[in-house]
């Protein structure tokens, strides 16, 4: 089910888990706001990870924690420090892309 | 250059080719060199018509079904079908779940590979060491090289406990076990038989894993097993998963979490393991969470075959990038991938392989006939989930539809119930072993069960 959500003056489409369903609606302001909602205070390193995730998504590369750990951007430990608890879920939510389907 | 190899009264021509010319008539260019390479026994038949080769790597569920299907349709005057595997034993892998609890014996889960292959298919017991896709050749450990015109990769997935620090340390097979291998399941049976209780942790390292519901089933069966032994009160069972819940699909998760609660099994979710502490017997995750154990039953990282890595054909887990609809590899047009070896976003399970095989079989024939491939595979999976005490659940889903309640395989009738515990489902699971050995591997149609998922009889 897709719902409309108001965020920093923008209307975005999200699913029941809060993941954006239309990446074209995303911008850095929205990313910042989604981060705040998830109790993340964005730093340049956070943005580096988000940019990497978005690039992989645009290239249709399936994402996984292992993949990000081997990206050269962060190792898994750092990824957890930046986005605690469920980093892939939180980072993809902020990046405005669907929840990765690494879990089947 | 031609190399002529004499095998089973047939000559197979092997030639280096840099491009795919599936239909090129190599026989037109048979060199004098090869003709002069005569064998007295067969020299009369050396007016040889060169045959083309379909090579299948891996004689597990996927490879065996494929060999049985292809042999019925491809022209034996034009094509040789060869299948290679490192071992000569076929394991009924779903049976590994039952082995630790003594429900199945060793003999229930292993049979000779050869007895499931048609006589017309050549079986080679040898381990593939490299796939050279440019040259259309596979190299084997024995030093043998086989040329192919069509390659079907069915090399499956295996566990790799060395991926996590400490997992295969001093406690491996003492208090840390797997049940995804025949040896692991047997060792665990010995352990469970004498174990006096404590903290049992059932754990998934990372996704994807083969048969993603197996660790849940293991937890349910453990509850039943210790209950029957009259020692359930001495065993604390915890299910630890990297996922956010018991399963990935919302409605099944809800149902399965209810069952875990009912059976007094704790769940720890979003647990991304970093290391196993052998000394203090605990698993630790990257966020600092720690779960202590007396007995750890883990599903280590699942990876594709080494030959995929050695050939540079896989992703970071050695799974082969594959088109999710046609099952053609993204490596080369004449390489197809079947079963657990693919990277496609569906479960790695026998049922999935069975459904894929029907689609792939059709596409291999189309490829041979130079027709367009059909993107027909819909991600269909159908899994029994043993819940203990003689009951089971059944789930049926695909790329687009999550498991829901309903009836299967006949809409409105069943006799199996979807996403509901029933005794009939349990009998279905036990009967499936017979179906597996006698129908599925031999590619005999299973009544009412279709490759593409049916929406009928389901309550969406």
Interface residues (C-beta under 8 A of the other chain):
Chain A: X62 X64 X65 X66 X67 X70 X76 X77 X79 X80 X84 X85 X86 X89 X101 X102 X103 X104
Chain B: X206 X207 X208 X212 X242 X243 X244 X248 X270 X272 X274 X286 X287 X316 X317 X343 X345 X346 X347
